[in-house]
Amino acid sequence: MIDPITAFSAISAATGAISSAINAGKDISSLGGPIARYAKAEAELQVGAKQKRNSIFSKIGGVEENAINDFFKKEEVAQARAKLREMFMLYGKQGQWERLQAEIARQRKLQMEAIEEETRKKARNQSIILVGVISLSGLIGGYYYISYLMSI
């Protein structure tokens, strides 16, 4: 998962690429790469915000600061989306904005599912490692306990 700053820069870059392509008169079908980057960055932000909201550290302190930062980040994303909408309304074809939103939603859903699956895999791997360490500790402890009992 990427950090929020990288995700915001990816959203800005993708917005610029899509805007320049629309200015050049390109069709939405040729914008797969920038749309995918935009959707991936939005998905990263949403999953990151969801995980941050559910973490114990977010509940302990800094609630106001986190809320203010999140608000301004959401505002930046909303402004980027508004800029894209304006570009599509000015230079795009009829219904193109709606098709773009559908494609972004589809890409975002796919990306969120991939990120959540990756998060589940990491958690499962950490659990397996923890169980392994505890088991190994138990075996070593048992060995030394048996050695101690035999020396008595």
Secondary structure, DSSP 8 states (H G I E B T S, - for coil): ---HHHHHHHHHHHHHHHHHHHHTT--GGG-HHHHHHHHHHHHHHHHHHHHHHHSHHHHHS-HHHHHHHHHHHHHHHHHHHHHHHHHHHHHS-TTHHHHHHHHHHHHHHHHHHHHHHHHHHHHHHHHHHHHHHHHHHHHHHHHHHHHHHHH-
